Amino acid sequence: MHYSTKIILIFTLLSRANLSISMNITIINNCHETIWPGITATNTTLPGGGFVLKPGETAIYTTPPVWGGRIWGRTGCSFDKNNNGTCQTGSCGTSLICTTPGTPPASIAEFTLSDTAFYDVSLVDGFNLPITVTPIQGKGECSIAGCDTDLMVSCPPELTFRSDGKAVACRSACNVFDSDEYCCKGMYGNPVTCVPTNYSKIFKTACPVAYSYAYDDPTSIITCSTTDFVVSFCSPRNQTQQCSYHDNKLVCNGSTRSKSTAYIWSLFMLFVPIIIQTQIIY
């Protein structure tokens, strides 16, 4: 069956010498609503990112070979022609382009990328959207991280975040109560004294391979090598196929076949963001 997918290519451009070893993070909106992904770097001076992603649309974010950062989805946003506005959840201020982390509650994909990649999905700042991270043709124990469940179903009333009277997200206990115990600070600021709480257990039960509290490392952080990633909103974690763009080809996990792409990679420009829209027919 033939169908079209609208592709938005968003490149953070590096020096030409590094392009061949950059990593692609393909961002997919499988939700029934428009979202506004936000991107911030944690260990580089590269600028952040932010854009609109309608249902069914895909974006590609190209990172340096060594990069750390976070990606999350903002919801209920309204931006004017100058890209200034507000969001119901995940807001990073009043700008479409994020330069600071999102305001809780928000589900977050976190990355530390180099020869070995560390990645996870964190609900430590709460939950606003199902989100999964899938490695593409990686080496090692490259499993899928994330939370593909609508945690709003099991969110306790005292953690429920409302906008205009509507429940739109689930806050963390730390965000609501700001206590040392729930925030893993003070005498609870270490993995011995900071243990799961009744609230974090609700998050962990719903999303067993996502961070539910600050020291939830053993079952949450994943290590992989030589890989691109797919960050997918509102997709099942056990979805059989996820695809990303690698070496000018569409590459899917669990598949040895690659499909050529129609766009031209030679149009890279140094340190200038580019947005390209095209149609790819399968």
C-alpha atoms as one frame of an Amber mdcrd trajectory, in Angstrom:
protein
   0.000   0.000   0.000   1.283   3.473  -0.855   1.164   6.257   1.663   2.932
   9.559   2.181   4.743  10.750   5.254   5.595  14.368   5.785   9.224  14.656
   6.816  10.671  17.728   8.523  14.472  17.653   8.570  15.959  19.757  11.345
  19.744  19.795  11.350  22.053  21.153  14.013  24.996  21.694  11.703  28.543
  21.017  12.700  31.903  21.381  11.022  32.081  19.531   7.735  34.778  17.275
   9.143  32.331  15.881  11.702  29.296  15.328   9.513  30.196  11.725   8.678
  30.163  10.666  12.333  27.207  12.679  13.546  24.215  10.873  15.014  20.598
  11.206  13.958  17.692  11.284  16.383  14.433  10.791  14.513  11.472  12.280
  16.382   8.006  10.914  15.585   4.608  12.201  16.655   2.203   9.271  16.756
  -0.173  11.138  19.058  -3.600  12.315  17.994  -2.653  15.870  18.933  -0.039
  18.363  17.780   3.023  18.552  20.011   5.957  20.942  20.184   9.180  18.976
  20.908  11.828  20.809  22.875  15.560  20.008  22.782  18.321  21.234  25.073
  21.992  20.261  25.222  23.476  19.512  28.637  27.200  19.213  27.916  27.852
  21.436  24.892  27.463  25.066  23.918  25.185  24.163  21.002  21.877  26.009
  20.928  18.661  24.291  21.843  15.799  23.456  19.543  12.057  23.584  19.285
   9.456  23.126  16.560   5.900  22.078  15.866   5.131  18.453  15.003   1.627
  17.605  13.839   0.146  14.090  14.152   1.984  11.696  11.830   4.915  14.042
  11.213   8.575  13.156  11.701  11.613  15.323  12.445  15.325  14.509  12.319
  17.731  16.130  14.753  21.427  15.649  13.964  23.794  15.769  16.928  27.579
  16.065  17.164  29.468  12.798  17.721  29.769  13.751  21.399  26.542  15.190
  22.762  24.384  15.133  25.841  20.868  16.444  25.986  17.185  15.952  26.548
  14.126  15.836  24.312  10.551  16.224  25.484   7.140  17.093  24.111   5.256
  20.282  24.900   1.467  20.228  24.685  -1.311  22.766  24.345   0.953  25.429
  22.882   0.110  28.627  21.055   2.872  30.639  19.363   2.619  33.857  17.384
   4.430  34.771  14.159   7.495  35.738  16.199   7.589  32.260  17.812   6.564
  33.607  21.210   3.803  31.943  23.186   2.787  29.590  25.966   2.240  25.849
  26.513   0.072  23.909  28.922   2.878  21.421  29.708   6.635  21.258  29.157
   7.076  24.983  28.561  10.659  26.273  28.311   9.669  29.895  28.790   7.821
  31.833  26.106   9.932  30.843  23.091   9.369  28.121  20.497  13.148  27.478
  20.547  14.170  26.017  23.900  17.351  27.183  25.605  16.385  25.895  29.060
  14.822  22.618  30.256  11.069  22.262  30.200   8.922  23.103  33.197   7.547
  20.016  35.003   5.501  17.964  34.524   7.017  16.462  31.369   8.194  13.047
  30.163  11.846  13.355  29.082  14.212  11.366  26.840  17.809  11.803  28.046
  21.014  11.097  26.117  24.764  11.026  26.682  26.275  10.187  23.301  29.834
   9.327  22.273  31.416   6.001  21.234  29.135   4.505  23.862  25.635   5.920
  24.219  23.697   6.103  27.471  19.992   6.811  27.199  16.825   6.672  29.251
  13.327   8.056  29.649  12.748   9.952  32.872   9.484  10.553  34.725  11.310
  12.194  37.625   9.838  15.514  36.442   6.400  13.966  35.964   4.478  12.723
  32.925   2.702  14.488  30.090   3.074  12.175  27.057   3.971   8.528  26.381
   7.520   8.514  24.994   9.924   5.767  23.894  13.554   5.693  22.740  14.527
   3.029  20.198  18.155   2.419  19.099  18.670   1.715  15.403  21.279  -0.919
  14.447  23.222  -0.432  17.660  25.748  -2.801  19.198  25.326  -4.240  22.663
  22.288  -4.576  24.888  20.350  -2.023  22.861  16.867  -2.338  24.291  13.989
   0.118  24.032  13.591   2.608  26.865  10.498   4.510  27.770   6.949   4.805
  28.895   4.321   3.803  26.334   1.463   3.887  28.850  -0.914   6.770  29.464
   0.029   7.334  33.075  -2.915   9.707  33.483  -5.106   6.641  33.974  -3.362
   5.791  37.264  -2.306   9.305  38.338  -3.403  10.038  41.935  -5.704  13.067
  42.273  -3.144  14.943  44.375  -0.588  14.661  41.550  -2.953  15.492  38.703
  -2.017  18.664  36.818  -4.904  20.598  35.319  -5.147  23.346  32.730  -8.443
  25.157  32.197 -10.044  22.522  34.404  -8.814  19.608  32.271  -6.352  16.960
  33.513  -3.378  17.252  31.139  -0.407  15.778  33.030   0.730  13.918  36.148
   3.133  15.733  38.463   5.893  14.044  40.434   5.629  13.868  44.213   8.745
  16.052  44.435   7.108  18.705  42.275   3.967  18.686  44.437   5.319  18.293
  47.976   8.948  19.528  47.591  10.151  17.364  50.489  13.629  15.931  50.938
  12.254  12.390  50.850  10.404  12.782  47.553  13.114  14.949  45.948  16.096
  12.816  47.072  17.876  15.751  48.663  19.313  16.531  52.106  19.711  13.354
  54.126  17.930  11.514  51.267  20.446  12.685  48.668  22.122   9.327  48.047
  21.067   5.917  46.644  21.039   4.311  50.096  18.537   6.619  51.784  16.584
   7.640  48.665  14.298   4.693  48.020  11.055   4.190  46.062   7.974   5.825
  47.553   4.320   4.930  47.115   4.098   7.601  44.424   7.198   6.550  42.483
   5.967   2.943  42.620   2.815   4.021  40.751   5.041   5.447  38.006   7.248
   2.339  37.971   4.333  -0.053  37.758   2.918   1.796  34.778   6.319   2.321
  33.095   8.837  -0.308  34.277  11.696   0.823  31.988  11.553   4.536  32.823
  13.099   6.476  35.703  10.527   6.812  38.478  12.761   8.587  41.015  16.265
  10.067  41.060  18.244   6.890  41.865  16.212   4.456  39.787  19.299   3.549
  37.707  19.492  -0.272  37.485  16.269  -0.767  35.524  16.187   2.533  33.664
  19.454   3.604  32.030  20.545   1.650  28.926  23.920   1.433  27.187  24.450
   0.960  23.462  27.155   1.649  20.868  27.264   2.917  17.276  23.654   3.797
  16.828  21.065   6.327  15.783  17.844   6.714  17.745  14.122   7.134  17.311
  12.256   9.181  19.902   8.593   8.391  19.462   5.637   9.995  21.187   2.523
   7.867  21.759   3.975   4.716  20.140   3.848   1.225  21.672   7.218   0.228
  23.164   6.929  -3.187  21.508   6.290  -1.717  18.078   8.046  -4.089  15.696
   9.703  -1.519  13.474  11.167   1.950  14.030  13.202   3.745  11.375  15.815
   6.485  11.224  18.073   8.011   8.576  21.661   6.791   8.490  24.263   7.255
   5.728  21.641   8.819   3.440  19.358   5.785   3.806  16.265   4.900   5.768
  17.344   2.177   8.216  14.943   0.252  10.431  15.611  -1.794  13.543  15.103
  -5.499  13.069  15.702  -5.165   9.316  18.776  -5.579   7.122  17.236  -3.603
   4.280  17.698   0.108   3.672  15.666   2.457   1.548  17.279   5.342  -0.308
  16.071   8.786   0.617  15.045  11.524  -1.746  16.641  14.503  -0.105  20.109
  15.883  -0.849  22.598  15.847   2.004  25.109  18.093   0.228  23.025  21.152
   1.143  24.522  21.355   4.629  25.612  24.857   5.663  27.982  25.578   8.510
  26.306  26.430  11.857  22.986  27.364  10.260  19.734  25.561  11.179  17.777
  24.294   8.181  14.167  23.185   7.932  13.249  21.207   4.820   9.826  19.800
   4.038   9.389  17.043   1.477   7.173  14.088   0.672   8.559  10.538   0.653
   6.395   7.820  -0.891   6.804   4.222   0.208
